Amino acid sequence: MSQVVQENSTSFVDRRDTGTGHAPPVRERRQFADSHDGLSPEARELARAIDAYKAVHRRRFITYEEMHSVILSLGYQK
């Protein structure tokens, strides 16, 4: 015998909806560290480039291929 469960529509609150039609602000996400403090200028440049890539492409983590493309975009070559 199956039971029918009635949902109470007032018990669920969708906290994602801000009522403004816009998505809530997203805090910055970093794959490698919480801060760029203590990095050399070159490493800081790479970290910022990777963060920018992730923001543009809406990615939380990147692959090695994507990291390689970011490095090449900075002008590095083997």
N, C-alpha and C positions, 0 to 999 in steps of 0.2 A: 504494500500500500504506500503510495507516495504522498508526501505532504506538500501542500502549496504554501510557499512563504511569501507573504505580502511585504513589499518594500515600502518603507516609510520615506517618502521623498524629502521630508524635512530633516531627516537625520544625516543626509550626506551634504557636505559643504565642499564645493569645488574651490579650493584655495588658489588654484592657478589662475582663475578668472579675476582680473583686477577691476573689471567693469569699465575700463577705459578703451578697450578694443586693442590695446597694445600689450605685448608680452612684458612681464616684469623684468627689471634689469637683471642681467646675468653677471655674477661675480666672476672675476678672472680665474681661469683654470690653468694650472701649469703642470706639465708632465714630469718635469725633472726636479724642481725645487719650489719652495714657497717664496724665494727671494733671489734676486740677482746680486745681492750684496756679497762682496768678497770675491767676485769673479774678475778676471783680467778684462781689460777693455775689449779684446777680441772675443772672449767667451761671452761677455755681456751683449755684444753686437749679435752674435749667433743666437743667444737666448731670446733676445727681442725679436729677431727675424722669425724664429720658430713660433713664438707667441703670436706674432702678427699673422703668420700663415694659418695657424690654428683658428684664430678669430675670423679670418676671411672665409675659410672653408668650413667653419662651424664643426671643428674636430676637437675632441678632448685629448686624444692621443694620435700620434702620427707614426707612419711606418718608416723603415729605414730608407726606402725609395723616396718618400716625401722629404725626409731630412736631407738626403743627398741633393735633391732638387733645390732646397733652401740654401744649402752650402754653395752650390754652383751659382745660384742667383746673387750671392754676395761676391762672386768673382774668384772664388778659390778654385784651384786646379791642381791636379796631381803632378 
